[in-house]
Amino acid sequence: MDLMDIILEGECSSELPKRHNEVYIKRFFPKDDVHEEELFFTELEVHTSIEHDNIVTLIGFCVEGFEMILVTEKCSNTLQEYLGNVRTMRTLTWEKRLKICIDLAHALSYLHSEMEEKKMIIHNNINHHRFGWDENLVAKIDDFEFAAFLPPNQNDEVLCKRTNFESKYHVDPEFEKTGKLKKESDVYSFGVVLLEILCGRYAFDQSYLNESEKGLVHVARQNFCNGTIEEMIDLILKEETGIKSYNPNRGANKDSLHTFMKVANQCVAETQDHRPTMKVVLDELKKALIFQVCEVRLCMYS
């Protein structure tokens, strides 16, 4: 079944959609921008090709003249709203942050290597705007308008010239320089988000720009090489880790932190060949969670 068959089936279907408390309505304007129609159909094709617990669900769409609309489920919390806000970040314990990261890694690993018929999707626009989670702390990825499909037996890259990026601080430098988009480009962008979650600040926070015009990644790399990466950890996590014997459910286990920081640093390696796959990233994040959960249980029963 091709995309047009899916569209016609969707227009003719009389089934009532599952109810959602909140939805996200996204309008495209092909009349004003010739690229908008392509972006609409790219995102629609992604949503009709995948089904995953950690990817937002398509609820409906409209194609009528110049009117193109997608309706998807809306997460009640977004990473964008939390970063840099002391009050909201304080509600995210280290264990919660790990679980959010693991959910997102699950989604990217699925897109990169676990789809049927060995197809691959590169998201191509990963940053803190793309991530959110519901009231049950199930994290999800959205917005696939810049996604790239790689069919079976094709080289693991695609030429994709883009000049406008929502956040240049999340863009793979090798992709930006060569135009060669690979799944490692998503890995880099995800690594930036991991560092943002670790540090509790946006990648373009002024404190990082004061040290380097490249922002968080460049500063984190330098600190990692100097053995001072722990100095960049979110102050809230530092405080909670320092008193974890009194509040084990909030404090961060050292082994858990180090495992997380190591894989985040590997994700943002300068060259694509030196970055891990999302499967490896997912396994390391799970390992970090195991260290954390075991520490909490030991504190509870000691």
N, C-alpha and C positions, 0 to 999 in steps of 0.2 A: 504493500500500500504506500503510494507516494504522498507528499505533503498535501497536494490538492485534494486527493481522496479523503484525507483526514479532515480537511477544512469543510468539504461538502458534507461529510458524515456528521461533523460537529454542528453545522447549520441545520441539519435535518433532524438531529436527535431530539427526542421529546422527554428524555430522562431529566429529572430534577437533580441539580448538583447538590453535593453534600454541603450542609450549612456551615459557614465560618463566621465567627464573631467579628473579625475584621478582615478586610481585603485591601489589596494594593492595586490601584487602577493606574495603568501606565499608557499614556497616549503618545502616538507617533504622528509626526507632521510631514508626510511626504510632499505636500503642496509647497511647503516652505524650504524643504531640504531633500534633494534627490536621493540621499543616502538613507533616509528614514525608512523607506519601504524595505530596503535590504536588511536593515537592522531588525525591523519587525518580524520579517519572515525567518531570519536566523534564529531569533529568540523563540519563536513559535515552533520551529523545527526541533530545537533542543528539547523543549518541554514535551513535545509529542513523541520524542525518542527515548525518554528516560523516565524512570520511576525509582525514587530513592528517598528514604526517610529523612535524609539530611539535605535535600534539595526542595525548595519551595514548590508547592503544587499549583499547576495551572488550573484555574477554575472555569475560565471562559475567555472568549475573544470576540472581536467584532471587526469585520472587513466590509465597509460600505462606502463606496466612493473614495474620497480622501480621508475618511475616518478609519483609523486603525487603532484598536485598543486591546490590551491584554489585561486580564484580571487574574491575580494570583493571591494565594494566602499571604497574610501579613504577620510577621513576627512581632510579638508584643514588646520585645526588647531588641535594641540594635547596638552593636559594638561602637558605632559612631557616637551614640548618646552617652556611653559609659566612659570612654577614654578622656582623660584629662579632668574628670569630675570626681573630686575626692569623695563626695557623699555617695555617689553611685558605685564607684570602684570599690568602696569599702564593703559593699554587699557581696562582692565576688571573692570568695575565699580562693586559696590556691587550688584546692580540689575542684571547685566549680570551674575555674579557668582552664584547668587541664581537660575536664570533660567537654567543655565547649570546643577546645582545640582538637580533641580527638574526633568529635562529630564532624567538624569541618574537614579534617584530614580524611575521614571515611568517604566523604562526598567527592573530594578531588581524586582520591585513589580509584574510586569507582569510575569516574569520568576518564581517567588516564589509562586504566588497564583492566577493568572488570566488566565492561559492557558486552552485550551479546554480539556475536559475529565479529569479535575482535576490533570493533570500531573504537575510535578514540576522540574525545572532545577536549580541546584546550580552552579553558575559560577566557583567558586573555584580558581580564580586567579585575583581577583580585586586589582588593584593598578593604579597609575597615567599613566602607559603605555597603559592601556586599554581604555582610554577615549579621545574623540576628538569631534570637532563640525565643522559645515560647515559655509559658509559665511553668512547664515541666523541665526546663533547662535543656530542651532538645534544640541544638543549634542547626541552622540551615544556611545554604548559599542561595543567592538569587541573582538576577540580571545577567542574561546570557547574550546580549545583543552583539557583542564583539567576538563571540565564540567561534572557534575554527574546528571543522570536522576533518579527521584524517581517516579515510577508508582503509580497509585491510590491504596489506602488501604495498602501502605507500611509505616512502621514507619518513622517518620520525620527525619531520619538520615541514613547515609551510611558509612560503614567503608572504609576509603580511605587513605592508607599509602603513604605519600610522604616524600621524604628526601631532594629534591631540590626545592627551592622556588626562584622565580625571585627577590623578595624583602621580606626578613624575617621580616621587620618592618611593613608589612601589613598583616601578617598571624595571624589568630585567635589563641591565646596561648592555648586555651583549645583543639582545633582541633590538633594543633601541638603536644600536650602532649598525647592525647588519641586516635587520629586517627579517631574520630567520627566527620564526616563532616555534618553540619546542615546548614540550610539557615541562621541561626544566624552568621555563619562564614563569609558569604558574608556581613552581616550587619556590623560586626566588621571592615572588610577591607574597606568598604565604609565609615565608620566613620573616618578611618585614612585619606582617601582622602578628606573628609570634613574639617578636621583639616588642611591639607596641603593647601587647597583653602583659608581657613580663615587666615592662617599665611603666605602664599605666599612662603613657603619653602618646600623642600623635607622632608619626615619623618626621613631621615638619615642625615640631615644637621648637620655639625660639631658642630654648636652652641648647638644643642640638645644632641649630643653624649658627649659633654663636661660635661653635667649635668647628663646624664644617658646613659648607654650602650644600653638601650632599645629604645632610640630615642624619637621622638616627642610625642608619646602616653603617655609615662610615665611622661614626663615633663608637658604635658597638664593636665593630671589627677591631679598632685600635685598642679598646679596653680589653677585649678578649685576648689579643696578642700580649698585652701588658699584664695579664692576670688580674685585672681590676674590674672585670665585668660585673661583679657583685655590687659594685658601687652604683651601678645604674638601675638596680632593681627598684621597683615601685616602693616608695617609702612606707606605704600601708603594709605591704608584704614584709618589709624589713621589721616593722614594729611587731607584727603578729608572729613572725618567726622568732623574734627575740624573747617572746613570752609564751612560746608554744607549750611549755610545761604546764601553764595555767589554762591554756585554751587550745588543746591539741587539734580541734576541728578546723582551726583557722590557720595555724602556723604552717610554714612550708618546710618539708624535709630537705636536708642539704643534698642528698643524692638525687632526689627528685628534681630540684632546681638545677643541679649541674647537668643532668641528663637532658633536660629541656633546653638549657642554654647552649649546650654542645650541638644539638641537632638544629637549633635555630641559626647558629653561626654557620653550619654547613649549608643550610638552605640558601643563605645570601652570599655564597662564594661568588667571586667576580666572574668566573667563567662557567658556562653551562655544564661542561664535562665534570666539574668537581662537586656538583650538587647531588644529593641523594634522590632516589625516586620517592614518590608519595607513599609507597608501600613501606619503605624504610622509615620515613618520617612518622608514619602512623605507628609502627612497631615501637619506635623510641618514645613516642608520647605515651603509649600504653605502659611502657616500662616505667616512665616517670610517675604515672598514676599508681602503679603497684607499689613503688617506693613510698608514695604519700599515704596510701591507704594502710599499708602495713605499719607505718609509723604511728598513725592515729590509733590503730587497734592496740599496739603495744603500750601507748600512753594510757589508754582506757583501762587496760587490764593489769597494769603494773602497780 
